[in-house]
Amino acid sequence: MSEYAVFSALISFITRDVRGKLESEHFQLSGDDSPLKNTWEEFCAQVQGDESLYWGAYLDHIRTYMIITYRSLDSEQRHILNQETDSFHQFCFEEEANDIAPIYEDEIVDMLMSFLQLEADNYESSSLTAYKYYLDEDEDEDEDEDEDEDIVTSSIDDFKAEKSTLFLFWGNWP
């Protein structure tokens, strides 16, 4: 098997493992009435839409899973992932051929997080669609409230303008 095929298989294994852990959790930070089924869908909703107030907490939580799964790999598998980092390529360009390249774990985990976010961006489910619809309905209600406020404000402004005109016409306004 080529190194690229092994690399692809490792990415698939790690993202599947982390996704499985997230699917088994039920942190409902989007609310009790959310149609989202699990933490994975919560993550997908944020990747596909707006990041919530808890985005950093989600990333830290998922990153921890990513590190645990990465560290469970054998040294050859970690080396294959390491070879795909920019730092590894830079090291190979600058150093002697006999030097042993360090493992760039943070960069590897960042790369793995990017693959997981790409998977989350492409994820679809009926509950995620319902959640997006729920948010759109919520935004429509907010827009309706804003329009109502604009109508009230413009009505008050119109009244003030009429009152000013009457004041100029009649002189003293009681």
C-alpha positions, 0 to 999 in steps of 0.5 A: 500500500502506498504512503498516500493510501496509508495516510488517507486510511489514517485520516479516515480512521481518526476522523471516524473514531472522533466522530463516533465519540461525539455521536455518543455524547449528548451535550445540548448547548444549543438548548433543550428544544434543539432538534440536534441529536448529539454533540457531533451534530452540534459541532456540524451546525456550528461549522456550517453556520455561525459559531456559538458562544461555546465554540472554543469549548467545542474545539478544545473538547474535540481536540482532546479526543483528536490527541488521544486517538493520535497518540494511540497510533503506532510510531510508523503511523504517526511518522506518516502523518508527520510527513504531511506537515509543513514543519516536516517539509521545512525541516527536510529542506533545511537539515542534513539528511542524517538528522531525525525529524521531530514529530510535530504533534500540534501541527498534525492535530491541527491538520486532523481537525481541518479534516474533521471540520471538512467532514462536518461541513459536508454532513447532512441529516434531517435533525440538522436541517430542522435545526437550520430551519428553526434558526431561520424561523427565529431570525425571521421573527427577530426581523419582524420585531425589528420591522415593528420597531421601525414602524413605531419609530417612524410613526412617532417621528411622523407625529413629531413632524406633524406637531412641529408643523402645527406649532409653526402654523398655530403659534403656541402649542399647549 
